Amino acid sequence: MPSLFQAETAAAALGMLDCLLVLCASFSSLITRCSFVSPFIHSNMPDASNFNRRCRDHDYRSRCIYMITMLKATGMPLFSTITRDERCKKISPVVKLSDVGILIQNNLAKLVTDYPELKVLARIIMPDHIHFELFVQQPLQLHLGSILAEFKSNCSTSFRYKTDAKTNKSVQSLFTPGFNDKIAFREGAKDAFSNYISDNPRRYLIKKHYPEYFYHKLMIDIEGRCCGLYGNMFLLDHPLKAAVKISRQKERTPELAKKTGLWEEVLRSQGVLVSPFINPEEKKYYERAISSDTGIILIVNYTFSDRSKPYKKLFDLCAEGKLLIISTEQYLREQKITYPEAQYLNSIAAAIAQLAPQQARLRPRPR
């Protein structure tokens, strides 16, 4: 593999740092649980440290299933185009890989040939990012970060070779530095990952052609009630969701340590936290979710309409695709929540968190 890490660096000094990290991961067991991603990369992108952050207590050489996400670097060609199959009544996407997308696909096949311990269970090459579900079937000799850096470098080298850009220093890498990983800790995560990946093109088309679906045109049947939706409904399909509920007396929260570990993993891997976020301890997770670009599904008891939108901070989060508000629509405006109401809102949050991708029962809002 020529110039293994040169293609993955934004500058010469950064390249040296990342190369040293890979060498350490290859020859020393002391950094088994360290992130391959340099803490200094992406200084111009505020969410990079969260996107690239590794699970501190996880062994990235061990047998495990991951969902991996890598983003296209600015200025690089699109990996694919996605159009609607007009022959189908339902929204049915057609994904056509570009020359670059074909290079990525070929290198992904090469990855599992070079490392037979790996198996790709599902993949999708989107216009500006790729997702693939990766099964580490046997313990690895190398840190997974090292192997994925090699894959990215292979893709970039193939691109430079095909475009005869070997001497063009402006062509650094097809991808932004690092990658995001979601780990299949919970039962059902494997299927949730594959469903999320396969449904990615359909969601892309809906976002592109039906932006009104991001606001209040749909409702959801949940816990015996039809609730209003406002914001990014696709957060319902995220494979890693967790309901946040903490008792007023924190120490009385059942299995608090286990739940805290799950919430921390959701924050690390930028999953989705679901809750009415009522008490101060729950609100801390809400604020951390915002700062870490983790998705939020907020359960409330008041309604929204064309003329009554969320206040600016919530509206901006909805517009950015980071927030979905689910409302029982009991009140026209925000009200103080009683204890029975809080319990009901939390039961909705728990039910939402258990939904598998594409399992939500949605319906159009009556006119």
Order of alpha helices (4+ residues) and beta strands (2+ residues): alpha-alpha-beta-beta-beta-alpha-beta-beta-alpha-beta-alpha-alpha-beta-beta-beta-alpha-beta-alpha-beta-alpha-beta-alpha-beta
